[in-house]
Amino acid sequence: MKTLEVDCGGVIIGGGRPVVVQTMCNTHTYDVDATVAQCMRMAQAGAEIIRITVPGPREVADIAAVRRRLRDAGVGTPLVADIHFSSETAIAVAPVVEKVRINPGNFHRDHEQARLQFARLIEVCKAHGTAIRIGLNHGSLGDYITNLYGNTSYAMAKAAMEWVGMCVDADFRQVVVSLKSSNTLVMVDAYRQLASMMQENGVVFPMHVGVTEAGNGDSGRIKSCVGISALLSEGIGDTVRVSLTEDPVNEIPVGRYLSDRYAGLTASTMVRLRLEGRTALAEYSSPSRERLLLDASCDFGKRLLDKELDEVRFTGTYMEDGHEVSVEESGFGTYLSDELMQAARRRFYKPEYIACPGCGRTMYDLQGAFEEVKRRTAHLSDVVIAVMGCIVNGPGEMADADWGYVGEGNHKVSIYHGKDPVLRHVPDTEAVDRLLELIEGR
């Protein structure tokens, strides 16, 4: 899909360029030393753009200091300020970063006031050459749009088009758009609708694609690749972020794999494909377990999402520690098939987990808590559990979850059932026990 080009600090997004790979810091922005160190590791690992949270006006000076120290060290990777709710913070930080990520609908409870604040931000960004990412997430659209269209993929695309239209009217073209969800079906449908709407409108901005709160490990990688590859295979998507609840440096190789694959630089390791009705029988000869996992996710994710296939079965081999491993004998083929079906929301064989990757707003050991929740709830089925880093956008963005575990800070946790908080201020040493009691007591 032909899009406009957006210049983000010398990195060009869109216009037919290769897909740009980015990630996000999970350090506290006020800890400038830690943030600079993490940014340098990210840059060395190949991150082309780095996002850093700016919770409020006090952190504007911190991200400016981070940027200054990186440039002094010869690291030119563009920085994106991640803003939630505070339009004044977005306006204040725009002159000191290469891009600002905002959800304009959350700038003010009054929609007209939100539009006025977004117009102010556009003018500041025009004056300083700063790009904007209009980033809307499923579950945090705001009352104005959900009252009109519900909490749907269509509502996500319609909401984005309002803000896109304001940029077009203001003759501001340095815009990237994202519509993320932890639900791969919602995410893919929202981007497809947005792409169609922008084409009909005659101005197509580049799109930042990703599956938000994808989790970690194999599941997080498979879920991300299923959703992202479905879009990249259709020419939708100009920059990607793979959101993993891990060290953010781990996101970069997966993003690079996706960028290279859809630039034609790498090919699948599948050697044979046979169809029996709506079941695919796929044979691979892969150099590693992870490469097979990524290849299979991209080879079959779109077909499963679009219900072109009902099942995938795997045979073949992958290399591990210098030895050839049989996909069938190791049980990896069955496991991979189950994971793919779950990522495409076709069949659930275990709990579905939603977990944000963490950022500078996270005030507890998110990765440790997520692993403990997974370990303690693995025996459950037909349940969606969210583990979120903070209360800023956690309750809204876990829209699909049956249960939510949300950090409050100060070693306290809120537990949600659906969208309703059922327990607040639970000590984090007790929170998993309380969550499990609630789930099993229902």
N, C-alpha and C positions, 0 to 999 in steps of 0.2 A: 504494500500500500504506500503510495507516494504521500509523504507528509512534509510539512515545513521543517526547516532546519532551526534548531535552537542551540545557541552558543552558551555553554555552561563553563565559563572560565577557560575557554580554549578547547574543551571537549565538545564535539558536535554530536547532538542527539537528533536522529531523524534524517530526512532527505535521502533515504536509501543507504545510509552509512551502516557499518556493522553494529550489532546490538551492544550497547554500552553496559558494563558490569559495575554495579555499585553495592555498597553495604552500609551498615550503620553502627556507630559506637554504642557500647552499653556501659561506658564509664559515666561517672558524674561529671558534668561539664565544668563545674566549679573546681574539680581536681584537674587542673590544667596539665600537670606533669603526666598523669595517667592517660589523659585524653590524647595528648601529643604522642606518647609512646604507642598507644593503640593505633592511632592514625598512621604512624610510620610503619608498623607491622602490616597494616592493611595495604598501604601503598606498595610495600615490597612484595606482597602476595599477589598484586595485580589489580587492586581496586582502582577503577577509573574515576569514581565519584564517591565521596564519603559524606554521610549524613550524621548530624550531631543534634541532640535535643537542646532546645533553648526554652526551659520551662517558664521563664519570666524575665522581666527587664534586667535583673541583676546578672543574668548569665550572658547578656549581650557582650559585656566587656570580656568575659571568659572565652567565648568563642572567637572574639577578635584576637585575644592573646594566643589562642591555639593556632589560628591561621598565621599570625605573624611569626611564631616560632617555627612552624612548618616551612614557611617560605624562606626563613633565614637558614634552615637546614637543607635547602634545595629541593624540598618536596612541594611540587606544584599542583597536587591533586585538588580539584575543586571541592569546596565544602558547601553543604546544604544545611540550612538551619531548619530544624523540625519544630513547628509551632502548633500548639493546640489552644484554641479558644481566644488567646490574647492578641487582638489585632494590633494593639499598640506595641507589643513586643515584635510582631512581624515587621511593622513599619520601622522600628528602631534598629532591627538587625539587618534589614535589607542592604544598607550601604556597605556592610563589612563582610558579606559572604557572596558566593557566586550564584546561589539559588536559595529560594525560600519555599518550603513545603507547608501548605496551609489547606484547611477546609473552610472556605469563606462562609459557608452556612452556619458555622459555629462561632462566628465573630460576634454575634449579638442575638439575643432571643427575639428581638424585633427584626423581621426580615429586611425591612427598608434600611434600618440602621446598619445591618450587615453589608448591604450593598454599598452604602456610603463609605464604610471602612475599607471594603475591598477596592473601591475606586481610588481611595487615598493611597493604598498600597501599590496599585498599578502605577500611579504617577511617580512614586518614589523609586520603584524598580526601573521605570523608563529612564529616570534621571541618572541612575547609577549603573545601568547595564546589567541589572540583576535579573535572572530568570525566575519564573514562578512554576512550582508544581501544584496544580489543583488536585489535591488528594482526597478522595471520598472513600470511606469504608462502609461496607454493609453493616448496618446496626448503629451507625453514628451519623445518620443523615440529617437529623434535626426534625422538629415538629412540622415546620412549614411544608417540606416536601413529602413527608410520610402522610400527612393529612390529605394531600392531593392524590398520591399514587400508592400509598402503602409502603411497607419496607421490602421493596422488590428490586430486582435487577433493572427493570424499566425506570423505577424512581431514581436509581443511581445515575443512569445515563441522562435522564432528563435534568437532574440537579446539576450535573457537570456542564450540560449545554447552556444553562443559564449563565454560569460564570464564564464559560468560553465566549458566549455572546458579548458579555461586557468587555472582554479583552479585545475582541474583534472591533467593537464599536469605538474603543479607545485607541485603535491602531497599535496595539501591543501584541507582538507576535512571539515573544520569548516565553512560551508557555508549553509545559508538559502536563499531561492529564493521567490520573490513575484512578481505578475503581476496584478496590481490593476486597476480597472476602476469604474467609477460611473454608467456605463451601465452594468447591471447584466448579460445580454446575452454575451457581449464582455468578461467580467471578467471570467465567468464560462467556456466559450469556450477556452480562453487563457490558463487557468490552466489545462484543460483537455489535450490540445495539448502539453503543457510543460511536463506533467506527462508521456504522451506517448513517447515523444522524449527522456526523461531521461531514461525511461525503455529500449528503444531500444539501448541507448548508454551504458547501463550497470552500470551506477552510478546514483542513485536516491537520491538527496539531499532533506532534509525536506522543506516544503513549508509553508510560512506565508500567510494566506488568509484573505481577507477583501474586502469590497466594499468601495472604497475611495469616499470622499465627499458625504456621504449618506444623510446628512441633519440632522434633529433633530426630536424630538417627536415620535409619532407613525410611521410616514413615514420613518424616519431614522432607527428605529428598525426593521420594516417590511422589508425594502429594504436590510438591512444588513443580516437578517436571511434568506431571500430568496436566496441570492447569496451564503452565506457561507455554509448554510445547504445543498444546492445542491451538493457541493463538499465534505463536511464531510461525507455525506451519502454514497459517493462512495469511501471513504477511502483516499481522497485527502485533505491534510491539517494537519499541526502539531502544529501550533500556530496561534492565531487569534487576530485581533484588530478590534473592532466595532467602526467606526469613526463617532462620533456624534458632531454636532455643539452645544455643551452644556459643562457644567462642565465635564472634562474628567473622573472624578470618576464615573459618571453615565454610562460610557461605560462598566465598569467591571461586573456588574450583568448580563448584556446581554451576554457578553463573557463567563462568568461562566456557564450560562444556556446552551449555545451551547456546551461547553466542557463536562459538566455533561451528557447532553443528548446523545452525541455520544460516551461517555464512558459507557453508559448503566446505569447511576446512576439516571436518571429521565425518565419518560415516558409521552407521550402525554395524555392530559385529554379528548381526543375524545372518546366517548362511542359507537358511531354507525356511519357507513359510508355506503351509498347506492349510486349506480351509475345509472343514467338515460342517456344512451348514453354517451356523453362526458361531462356531467355535474355531479359533485360530490355533494351529499347532506350529510353534516356532522353535527353531533350533539355532543355538548361538555357539560361537567359538570366541570367547571373550578373554582379554588379557587380565581381567580382575573381576572380583565379585561386584565392586561398586560400579565398574564400567557396564557390566551386564544389567545391573539395576537401573542405571540411567538410560541406557539404550532401550530397554524394554518399556520403561515409562514413557519415553518419547514415541516409540514405535506404535504403542497401543493405547496411550492415554486418550487421544482424540476419538478413536474409534469406539472406545468404551463409553466415553462421555456422551457421544452422539448416538449411542445404541446401535451402531453398525455391527457390533459383535456382542455376544452374551458371555463369552468365556475365552480365556487364553491359557494354553498349556505349554510348558517349557521343557525342552530337552537340550542336550549339548553339554558344553564344558566351560569352565573358567579356571584361570590360574590363581593359585594361592600358595605363597611361600615356595615358589618354584615347582609346584606339583599341579597336575591337571586334576580338577575336581569335577565329578559328574553332577550335573544339575539335578538329575532325577534321584540318584542314590543318596545325595547329601540332604535331600528334602528341600533344597533351596527353590526348586521349581514350584512346588506347591505353595511355599511361603510367599514367593514373589507374586504368584497369581492371586492369592488372598489379599495381599497388600494393594495390588493394582485395582482390584475390584472395590476395595474400600475407598481408596483415593478418588476413584471415579464415581463413588456413591452409588454403586450398583448392588453391593452386598457387604454387610458388616459382619465380620467374624470376631471382632473384639471391640472394646470401647473406642469411641471416636474422641480423640483428644485435640483440643484447641489450645495452643500455648504461644504467647507472644515471645519475641526474641529477647525482650528486655532492652532498656535504654537508660539514659541518665535520670529518668523519673523513678526507676525501680529501686525500692528501699529494702529489699530482702534478697535472700539467696534463691532466685527464681529457678535456676537450673537444678539446684539440689531439691527444691520443693517439687518441681515437675517430675523428677525421677522417682521421688518417694510416692507421689500420687499415682503414677503409672504402676509402680510395683505393687501398691496396696489395692489397686482397683482392677488389676489385669484379669481377675476371674469373672468380672461382670460382663454383661452383654446388653446390647440395645440401649446404650446410654452415651450421651455426649457430655464430656467433662472439660471445662476450660480452666486453665491456670494462667492468670494474668498478672502482669508486673505491678500495676498501679490502678488507682480508682479514677484516673483522669479520663481514660477512654476504654478501660477494661470492661465495665458493665455493658456499654453500648456495643462494643465490637465482638462480644461473645454471644451474638444474636441467636446462634443456632444451638447453644448449649442448654442441656437439662440442668446442669449443676456448674457453679462457678466458684473458684478459689482465687480471691483477689487481694493482693497485698495492699495494706493501708499505710505501711511505714511503722517505725517504732516496734518492730517484731509483732505486729498485730495483723490479722487477716479477717476479711469479710467473706462469708459463704452465701452464695446465691442459689435459689431454686428458680430456674428460668430468669426472669428479669427482676425478681424480688429478693432483696437481702433478707435472709432468715436468721443469720447470726452475724453480729458485728463485734469487733475488737477481741477476736479470739486469739490468744497467744499462739505464735507460730509453732511452738512445741506441741500444741494440742490440736492444731487445725486439721491435720489429715485424719486423726481419729474421729473428730466431730463430723467431718465430711462423710466419712465412711458410715458412721452411725445413721446419718440422715438418709443417705442413699439406700442402705439396706433396710431401714425402717419404713420405707414407703411401700 
